[in-house]
Structure formats: structure tokens, C-alpha cells
């Protein structure tokens, strides 16, 4: 099985989710450091749709940039645009396999799609 993780190595939850994936036998892990290689707006929209969540649910609203941009009152489209332009706004880690997409909070949620 292949798993893709949108990863931030500075985030403890992201590191824990990656460790779970790597320790799981038979999982080929593709690591995308999304701050360096941000997903497009379209990719984010598809990931959130597969995860059954909204862009707002995937927003790191505690980030100063979210407050600066006034995203508390923003539409889904505006949030996706902001995330694509400022990937620090993306809650992490997002993990995708053939079975689905989850936000790895808590990290054990990644086990649901393995």
C-alpha cells in the first residue's frame, strides 16, 4: 500500500503520524514537505472532499496569518485560496491512501485508512 503524508517535520503530530506509517509493514510512504512543496488549491479541495471535511476544518486558525487575513469570516473558496498561497495555514498532517484521506489528529487516525 502507498500512503502520502503532507508533512511538517517541526510538528510533533506530523512526526508521530509519519512514525506510525513507517512502522506499519507494507506501507510505502511518500513524504511531501508541504511548506516547501505546497499543494494546489485544487489538490486541497480534492483531499478535503475525500476526507469528508471542509477547508475550514483543515485550517490552522491559530496561525497569525489566518487572523491577519480575516479567515474567520472567509468563504470556503477564500480559505482554499489562502491555504494555497500560505501553506502554513494547512492543518497537518494530511494522509492519503487508496482507502481515503484523514487529518492525523490524533496521529492514530492514520490507522483508519491503512
LUMVO-384656 format. One record per residue (C-alpha): residue number from 1; x, y, z; residue in one letter. Coordinates in steps of 0.2 Angstrom, whole numbers, plus 2048, in hexadecimal, padded with zeros to 3 digits. Each point is the difference from the previous one (the first is absolute). Last residue first. Layout:
# LUMVO-384656
+-----+-----+-----+-----+------+
!  nr !  c1 !  c2 !  c3 ! rest !
+-----+-----+-----+-----+------+
! NUM !   X !   Y !   Z !    a !
...
+-----+-----+-----+-----+------+
# end
This chain:
# LUMVO-384656
+-----+-----+-----+-----+------+
!  nr !  c1 !  c2 !  c3 ! rest !
+-----+-----+-----+-----+------+
! 114 ! 7EA ! 808 ! 81F !    x !
! 113 ! 7F3 ! 80D ! 800 !    x !
! 112 ! 7FA ! 7FF ! 812 !    x !
! 111 ! 812 ! 7FF ! 806 !    x !
! 110 ! 803 ! 812 ! 7FB !    x !
! 109 ! 7F4 ! 805 ! 80F !    x !
! 108 ! 80E ! 7FA ! 80C !    x !
! 107 ! 808 ! 811 ! 7FD !    x !
! 106 ! 7F3 ! 809 ! 80A !    x !
! 105 ! 7FE ! 80A ! 7F6 !    x !
! 104 ! 806 ! 7F8 ! 7F0 !    x !
! 103 ! 7F4 ! 809 ! 7F4 !    x !
! 102 ! 7F9 ! 7F1 ! 7F6 !    x !
! 101 ! 7FF ! 7FC ! 7ED !    x !
! 100 ! 7F9 ! 7F0 ! 7F8 !    x !
!  99 ! 802 ! 7ED ! 7FD !    x !
!  98 ! 80D ! 802 ! 7F2 !    x !
!  97 ! 80A ! 80A ! 80C !    x !
!  96 ! 801 ! 812 ! 805 !    x !
!  95 ! 807 ! 808 ! 810 !    x !
!  94 ! 7FE ! 813 ! 805 !    x !
!  93 ! 80C ! 804 ! 80E !    x !
!  92 ! 7FD ! 80E ! 803 !    x !
!  91 ! 7F4 ! 80F ! 800 !    x !
!  90 ! 804 ! 80B ! 7F1 !    x !
!  89 ! 802 ! 812 ! 804 !    x !
!  88 ! 813 ! 7FF ! 7FE !    x !
!  87 ! 7FC ! 7FC ! 7EE !    x !
!  86 ! 7FE ! 813 ! 7FD !    x !
!  85 ! 7FB ! 802 ! 7ED !    x !
!  84 ! 7F7 ! 7F0 ! 7FF !    x !
!  83 ! 7F9 ! 802 ! 811 !    x !
!  82 ! 7FA ! 811 ! 7FC !    x !
!  81 ! 7F7 ! 7FA ! 7F0 !    x !
!  80 ! 7F8 ! 7F2 ! 80A !    x !
!  79 ! 7FA ! 80B ! 80D !    x !
!  78 ! 7F9 ! 80D ! 7F4 !    x !
!  77 ! 7F7 ! 7F1 ! 7F7 !    x !
!  76 ! 7F8 ! 7FA ! 810 !    x !
!  75 ! 7FA ! 812 ! 804 !    x !
!  74 ! 809 ! 80B ! 80D !    x !
!  73 ! 7FA ! 807 ! 810 !    x !
!  72 ! 80D ! 7F8 ! 80B !    x !
!  71 ! 80C ! 802 ! 7F2 !    x !
!  70 ! 803 ! 812 ! 804 !    x !
!  69 ! 811 ! 800 ! 7F7 !    x !
!  68 ! 80A ! 806 ! 80F !    x !
!  67 ! 7F7 ! 7F3 ! 80B !    x !
!  66 ! 804 ! 7F2 ! 7F4 !    x !
!  65 ! 812 ! 806 ! 7FF !    x !
!  64 ! 802 ! 800 ! 813 !    x !
!  63 ! 7FD ! 7ED ! 7FF !    x !
!  62 ! 7F3 ! 7FA ! 80D !    x !
!  61 ! 7F3 ! 7FD ! 7F2 !    x !
!  60 ! 80B ! 7F2 ! 7F9 !    x !
!  59 ! 7F3 ! 7FC ! 7F3 !    x !
!  58 ! 7FB ! 7EF ! 7FC !    x !
!  57 ! 7EE ! 801 ! 807 !    x !
!  56 ! 7FE ! 810 ! 7F7 !    x !
!  55 ! 805 ! 7F7 ! 7F0 !    x !
!  54 ! 7F1 ! 7F5 ! 803 !    x !
!  53 ! 801 ! 7ED ! 805 !    x !
!  52 ! 7FA ! 7F0 ! 7F8 !    x !
!  51 ! 812 ! 7FA ! 7FE !    x !
!  50 ! 7FE ! 7FE ! 7EE !    x !
!  49 ! 7F9 ! 811 ! 7FE !    x !
!  48 ! 80E ! 807 ! 80A !    x !
!  47 ! 80D ! 7F8 ! 7F5 !    x !
!  46 ! 7F7 ! 806 ! 7F0 !    x !
!  45 ! 7FF ! 812 ! 806 !    x !
!  44 ! 812 ! 7FF ! 805 !    x !
!  43 ! 806 ! 7FA ! 7F0 !    x !
!  42 ! 7F6 ! 80D ! 7F7 !    x !
!  41 ! 807 ! 80E ! 80A !    x !
!  40 ! 811 ! 7F9 ! 7FC !    x !
!  39 ! 80B ! 7F7 ! 80C !    x !
!  38 ! 80F ! 809 ! 807 !    x !
!  37 ! 811 ! 7F9 ! 7FD !    x !
!  36 ! 80C ! 808 ! 80D !    x !
!  35 ! 7F3 ! 802 ! 80E !    x !
!  34 ! 7F7 ! 7F0 ! 7F9 !    x !
!  33 ! 80F ! 7F5 ! 804 !    x !
!  32 ! 7F9 ! 7F2 ! 7F7 !    x !
!  31 ! 805 ! 7EF ! 806 !    x !
!  30 ! 7FB ! 7F1 ! 7F5 !    x !
!  29 ! 7FF ! 7F1 ! 80C !    x !
!  28 ! 800 ! 7EE ! 7F9 !    x !
!  27 ! 7F6 ! 7F6 ! 80D !    x !
!  26 ! 802 ! 7ED ! 801 !    x !
!  25 ! 804 ! 7FF ! 812 !    x !
!  24 ! 7FA ! 80F ! 80B !    x !
!  23 ! 80F ! 808 ! 809 !    x !
!  22 ! 802 ! 80D ! 7F3 !    x !
!  21 ! 7EE ! 805 ! 800 !    x !
!  20 ! 800 ! 801 ! 813 !    x !
!  19 ! 810 ! 80A ! 800 !    x !
!  18 ! 7F8 ! 80C ! 7F3 !    x !
!  17 ! 7F1 ! 803 ! 80B !    x !
!  16 ! 80B ! 803 ! 80F !    x !
!  15 ! 80B ! 80D ! 7F6 !    x !
!  14 ! 7F0 ! 809 ! 7FA !    x !
!  13 ! 7F9 ! 801 ! 811 !    x !
!  12 ! 811 ! 807 ! 807 !    x !
!  11 ! 801 ! 80D ! 7F2 !    x !
!  10 ! 811 ! 806 ! 7FB !    x !
!   9 ! 801 ! 7F3 ! 7F3 !    x !
!   8 ! 7F1 ! 807 ! 7F7 !    x !
!   7 ! 7F8 ! 7F2 ! 7F5 !    x !
!   6 ! 7F3 ! 7FE ! 7F3 !    x !
!   5 ! 800 ! 7ED ! 801 !    x !
!   4 ! 7FE ! 7F5 ! 7F1 !    x !
!   3 ! 7FC ! 7ED ! 803 !    x !
!   2 ! 804 ! 7F2 ! 7F4 !    x !
!   1 ! 7FA ! 7EE ! 804 !    x !
+-----+-----+-----+-----+------+
# end
